[in-house]
């Protein structure tokens, strides 16, 4: 591979000239170099300077003029420059040492070799010189290119020290394995298992950041299986591991809901890159361990697991430092409703049932259907074929009812204010009962979805409850 050709961009030439003027050797390092060999596009470029990285960033920004602000992070000794659609980070070569109770290193200046030694994996310890005497030359002291060719992950130094110093690297190993399809070298993986308890000193935000990248990989189950085998999953996400295991009594068994969930996650992955819909796939059966019961006649049941699971979502999001906003509410909705289309597909699809589903799912109906289709993981091909055929009918019925009744994100045509004004009521239980009666009648198809008919229905319902219209609209 001609690395000089890869570095023919004027950007690299300008950085090289700026570094030469400061008499500071500079190298392109890390993920950008790795991705050249993997033929992957990268918008983030890291530069290691044997000297002051902030000074080089400032010199480069002055050279390219324009509105290129240098963002300096004093605590880390780094500087960042946004250049066109690229994000450039400059840092001085460094040595690191760690205290047992923290993953934040004590940093001192160092050589390029020192800086490469502190990298997490050999594939990220590659460097390319931008210096005049050897421009474009690869510096690969740990045979990272060979590891890329062999698709293996290993640490530059003793893996026990690497993972103990910064335990987040254990999550990163599994994330890279999942994203790139690389295997973790056996001795490296064993070190992850030995040091798994060290993950407890890492913040929930950083763990979730890596976990989300695993979830967004092409085959996310690979990452979760490694998390399980390493012992990390039990420490970072015990509720998910609680799904594991298949129990049998009197010849009646149930499927292993852990592996079923991973299959659902893999099945949904080709159909959506939405992180939160993938989280819904992970959590759709999370309430099953708490609702699991055995009945001699019925066998194993998980009644109400969708409602229990929806209630667990907030606790899990809080524990994992995930956003407690509309994204969490979306996942809650998907978990709460995930059985509804499946039940519909097993029965004759009525207009009333479709209206209710549209009303409750709103604009998320298409995502719900995508989740439900992924949830059909039976080994019985005929059963899968039947379900998928029925789902096609449900989708068609959803389209027909939506076009006819416009129920998606619908609100009853008579508001609570009109009910209170008509009957002279203050806010309270009776207003809610009348509003609910109108809604149910429309969803059941007993009442047309328009104001005039709904208003007359409201009057009749109020009188039936013993109320007298005081301010009836003409």
N, C-alpha and C positions, 0 to 999 in steps of 0.2 A: 504494500500500500504506500503510495506517494504522499507522505504527510505534508510535505511542503506545498503540494497542490491544494490540500485541505486548508492550509493556512495562508492562502493567497489573497484573502480579503484585505482591503485597505485598513480595516479595523486593527488587525494584528500588526500590520506594518507601523501604524501610528503608535500603538502601545510599545512596540519594540524600540522605535526612535525615542519616545518619551523616556523609557527606562534607560536607554544608552546615555541620554543627556544627564540623567541623575546618577549614572554609573551604578545602577542596580540591576543585577541579573533577574530576569522574569521568565516564568514558565506558565503555560496553560496546563491545568491539572484537573483531575477528578472526572465527574460524570460526562463532561463534554468530550474528553479524550476517549473515554470508554465507549461513548455512543458513536464516535467515528468508526470504531471497529465493528460495532453492532449495526451500523448503517441506520441509526435512529436520529431523528432531528432533535436538536436540543437548543432551547432559547436561553438557557442559563450557562454562563461561562465564568469559571473561577480562574483567577490568576494568583500565583504565589510569587512574591517578591522577596529576594534575599536583601532585605532592607525594610524601608517604611512603605507599606502598602497604601496607606492614606495619601502620602505624598505623590505616589505614582498616579493614583486616581485623580488627584487634583491637577497634576501636570497634563494627563491625558484629556481631561475635561476642558482645560484651557486651550489645548491644541485643536480640538474639534469645534470649539466655540459654540454658538447657538445656546439653546436653553437646556443645557445638560447639567443638572444639579448633582452635586456630590453629597450623598447621604452617608454621614460618618457615624459609626457605632463604636464609641470610645471603649465601652466595656469589653468589646470583643476585638478591638484593634483592626476593624475591617471598614471598608468603604464600598459603597454601591453606586453605580452609574447606569442609568437607563439610556440605551443607545439604540435608536430605531425600535425594532421589536425585540431587542435583546436586553437581558439583565446581566450586567457585568459586576463581579465582586472581586475586590482586591484585598489581599491579606499578606502580612509579612510572614516569611517562613518561621516556624515555631517548634519548640519542644513543649510537651505537656506532662504534668504529673497530677495525680488525683488523690483526694482524701477518701477514706472508706465510706463516709456518709454523704457524699455528693458526687454527681456526675459533671460538675463544673470544674474544669481543670485549672491548675496553676500554670500560667503560661510564661515562657521566656523565649527570647529570640533564638533562632537556630538556622541550620542549613537546609537546603532542599532535601537532603537525605533524612534529616530529622523530621521534616514535614511529611515525607512519604511514609515514614515508620508509624506516624500517629493516625494514619488513615484506617478506616474500618475494614476494607477488603482489598485484596490485591488488584481487583479490576478497577478500583477507584483510586489506586496509588500510582497510576500512570501520569507522566508529565511530558510535555513537549516544549523544547527550548524555543524562545523567541530572541535569542541572543545572536549577535552577528557572527561569532566564530563557529556556531553549530546550529543555525536556524533550522527548525523543522525536525531536529533530532529527537527521537523517543528516548526517554529515561524510564526504564522498566526494571528496577532492582529486584522485584519479587515475582517476576514471570507472570504478570497480570494478563498479558496478551495470550499466553498459553492457556491460562484459566478461562479466558473468554472463548477460545477455540474449543476447549473441553467442556464448556458450560458448567463450571464448578465455582463455588464460593468458598474462599478461605481467607483468613486474616493474615496480614503481613508478619505479625509477631505472634507470640504465644496466645492462643485464643482465650484461655482462662483470664489472662491479664487484660486483653482487649475488652472482653465482655464484663469483667468485674469493674474495670475503670469506668466504662460508659455502658450501662446495661441496655440503653435504647438500641445499641447496635445489634442486640439479639432480635429485636423486632425488625430492624432493617434487613438483617440476613434473610428472614422469612419473607419479608416484603419483596426483596430483590429476586428471591427464588420464585415467588408467585408471579411477579411481573415479567421476568425475563425467561422463565422456564429453565432456570439453572438449578442444579442440585447442590445442597450444602455438604461439603466434604465431611465424612463420618466423624473424624476427630474434632472438627469445628462444631458439628451438631451436638456431639457429646458434651462439649464445653458449654453450649447453651443450656443443656439439661442440668449440668452441674451448677451453673450460676443463675438458674431461673429465679431464685428468691430475691436476687439483686434488683429485679424489675420493680420492686416495691418502692425504691427511692426515686423512680421516674414519675413525673407528673402525669395525671390522667389525660391532659390535653395532648401531650407528646405521644402517649400510647395510642390515643384515638386517631391522631393524625396518621400514624403508620398503619393502624388497623383499617382506616378508610381507604388507604391506597391498596391494601390487600383486597378489600371488598370490590374495588373498581378494576381489578385485574381481569384478564380474559377468562381464567378458570379459577375463581376465588377459593373453591374448595381445597385446592392444593395448599394454599397458605394456611387455612384453618386446620387441615390435617397435621401440618407441621407444628402449628401452635399447640395442638393437642398432644402430639408425640413428645414435644419438648417439655411439657409441663407448664408452659406459660399460660395456656388458655384457662386453666383452673384458677390462676392467680388474677387474670385481668378480666375474665368474663365467665364467672362460675355458673350463672343462670343458663348460659348456652350449653355448657358441658353437662348440666343436669338433664338435658334431653337424651343423653347417651344411654344405650342399653335397651334390650328387648326382653320382656318378661313373658313367661308362659305358665298357665295354670290349667290343669284338667284338659290339656291338649289345645287350649286356646291361647294364642299369642298375639302380640301387637308388633308393628314394625319399629325399628330403631329410629326414633324421631330426630336424632342428631344427624345421621347420615341422610335421612329423608330431606331434612332442611338444607343440607349442603347440596343435594341434588336439585332442589328447587332453586337455590341460589345460582347454580351453574346453568340451569335451564332458562332463568330470566336474564342472565348476563348478555346473551347475544341480542336481546330485544330492548334493552334499555341501558343507558349510561348514567341514569339518575341514581345518585348515591342513596337517596332516601327511599326510593322504591326497592333498591337492593337491601336496605336495612329492614324494610317491611317483610321481605322474603326471609331474612334471618330470624325475625321475631314473630312470624305469623303463628307458629305453634309454641311459643315460649311459655304459654300458660298450661301446657299439657301435664308437666310433672305435678303441679298443684291440684289438678282436677282429675287425675287418674284414679279410676275405681274399677273393681272387678265384680261382676255379677254372674252367678252360675249360669243363668239363662242367656244373658246378653253378651257375656264375655267382657272385654276391656272397653271402658267408655271414658271419654274426656269431655263430658257435657259442660258447656259454658267456658271452654278453654279460650274461645275468642274474646269473651268479655274480660276474663281474668288476665289474658295476655295484654289487652289494650290498657288495663290498669297498671300493668308492670312496666310499660314503655317509659313513663315519666321517671320512675325510679332508676331504670337502666341508663337513660339519657343523662340523668343527674350524676350518677356514679361514674359514667365514662366521659363526663365533661363535654357532652354533645349539646347542641343548641336547644334550649327550652322554649322554642317559638313555633311558628307555623310549620316548620319542618317536622318537629316532634308530633304536632297535632295531625299532620298528614299520615305519619307512620301509625299513630293510634287509630286513625280512621280505617286504614288498610287492614290492620290486624283485626279490628272489631267486625269488619264486613267481609272478611275473606271467605267465609263459608257460604255467603248468600248466593252468589252466582252458581256455586256448585250445587246447592240445594235446588235452585231453579232449574238447572240442567237435568235434574233427575225427575222433575215433575212436568206436568203440562204447564207451559208458560202462560200465565194469565196477565192481562193488561194491568190489573191491580198490583200484582207482585212487581211488575216491571216499573210501574209508577213509583212505588215505594223505594225500590233500589235506586232509581234516578234521583229521587228526592234526597236520599241519605248520602249518596256518593257525590252528587253534584258534578263539578268539572273533573273530578278524579275517577270517573267511571271507567275510562279507557285504561288507566293504570291498574285499577282493581281487576279488570278482566285479564290484563297481562299477567298479574300475579296469580290469579286463579288458574289460568291455563298452565303456568309453570308448576303449579301445585299438583298436577296429575302425573304421578311418578310410578304408577302401577307397572309391574312387569308383564301384566296381561295386555297384549297388544289390542285385542278386540275391545277390552274395557276402555283403553285410552282412546281408541278410534271412536267409540260411542260417545264418550265425554266431549271430545273435540268437535264432533258433529253437532252435539247438543249446544255447545258453547257458540257455535256459528249461528244457531237459531236464536240463542239469547241475544247475541250482538245485533242480529237483524231486527229482533223485536224491540230492543232498546232504541234503535235508530227510528223505527216506525212510531213508537210512542212519543219519543222526543219531538219528532217533526209535527206530530198531531197535537200533543198536549203541552209542550214546552215546560216540562216539569223540572228539568235540571236547574238547580239553584233557585227553585221556585219559592215564593212566599204566598200564603193564602191571600186572596183578593180583598178580604175585609180585615182591617187592622184592629189591634186592641183598642186604639183610640176611638175608632168608630163604634165599637161595641160599648165602651164606657159612656160615650156621648149619647148613644141611642137609649140606653137603659138607665142613665144617671148613676153609673157605678164608679166606685173608686177602684184603683188597681187591686186585684185579688184573685182568689181561686175561681170564682164564677166566670170572670173574663177569660181565664185560661181554658176553662172547660168548654165554653162556646167556641173559642178559636180552634181548639183541638177537634171538636165535632165537625166544624167546617172542613178542616184539613183532611180528616179521615174520610168524610163523605166524598170529597173530590178524588182522593187517592184510590178509593174503592170504586170509582166510576159512577157513583150514585148521583153526583152533582156536577154540572158543567163548570169548568174553570173560568167563570166570568163574574164581574162584580155584582150585576143585577141579581142573578140567580143565587149567588152566595149571600147577598144581603137579605133576600126574602127568607132563605134558609135560616139565617141568624135570628131574624124576628121570630120565626116559628120555634126555634130551639130555646130562645129566651123565655117565651110564653110557656113552653113545656116545663121550664125550670121554675115557673111561678113569678117571672119578672114582667113588668109592664113597660112597654116602649113609651118613653117620655119625649124624645126629640127625633121622631122618625123622619128620615129624609123623604122629600116628595119625589 
